[in-house]
Amino acid sequence: MDGLRAYAVFLIFLIHFFGHYLNGEWGRPRIEFDAFDVQAAHGIGEWLAYYLWSSHYGVDLFFLISGFLIFRIVSRPTFSYAGFLWNRLVRIYPAYLIAVGLSLLYIARYWHQTFTLETIGENLLLLHGIWELKIPPIMTPTWSLAYEWIFYLVFPAILLFHRRGAPLGFWRLGVLAALILGAAAPIGEHYMRLLMFVLGAALARTPAERLRKLAAKLPDELVVLLYVAGNFLFVAVHDWYVFTPVYMLTCGLLFVNAVFGEGMLRRLLSLRPLMALGRVSYSFYLFHSLAVFIVCDNVGPRIGLPPGPALFALAFAGSFALALAFSAISFRLFERPYFTRRIPTHGATRVAT
């Protein structure tokens, strides 16, 4: 799963790199991705940039992985709700607080923008992830942490009236999915994405042998083809009502073949560089946008390169390398201590957001 995390966080990096690199600063062309017309693209370069910027489904893969791992924790006879929430708190917040603090300093120093104490407090409580509240985000990518916490708080409710030690039935997951569809989805299409947590939990509930048999029957090449084709649907419509059911199928198959298969996907996602990135993926997720800002705001003006392939390559490689450096430091300072200090009987499986 570390290889899948690496893939997911790289997709997230692409969104924020292209969004910031092509913002029209210091001579580069500006692309309004939110209002982009694919048919009016000027050349393959703009179309490819839009396709890569449209990689929003990396977050949804993280949701699936979280649902898979959290289900295994919640299903244990020794599960403690209080211990579980404490582990989630100390897992997420130390690195998050530092990332918010550094982002505030950078935004104030280089963008001359400040936030009220109320807005800062709302961001620390992750309320900016509830888009209906219209809270200005300090770190835009961290909206997904709000969804993680919604899942952490609500999902253990499936244990109500559940006999301790007995396996959790699929019907409980079906009820949870129905609640999302009936209550949350009508508020906004983005809440459809909560279904990815439920899918992950359903895969965790499925016997591993059955998933291994499924992976053996489905060629990796077919799974990748279906997955890529499904992603083109999102590029075309950007509608979570339409895309989420499709992605639940294609991403679910990708997960099954990667984790339970023995073919190309498993070997590819087991490469050491990908596994290394996957291990620090949470810190990378927190600090990558700051790295993009630092590099893209300063590289071009300072070295004087004109817009073109050389500047793009330098900005891309520099942003990724700086994000990796931030991630390595953050993991060593904030994540590794967590894995040694957490409550062992309540959260022995590492869960990355």
Disulfide bonds with the S-S distance in Angstrom:
none
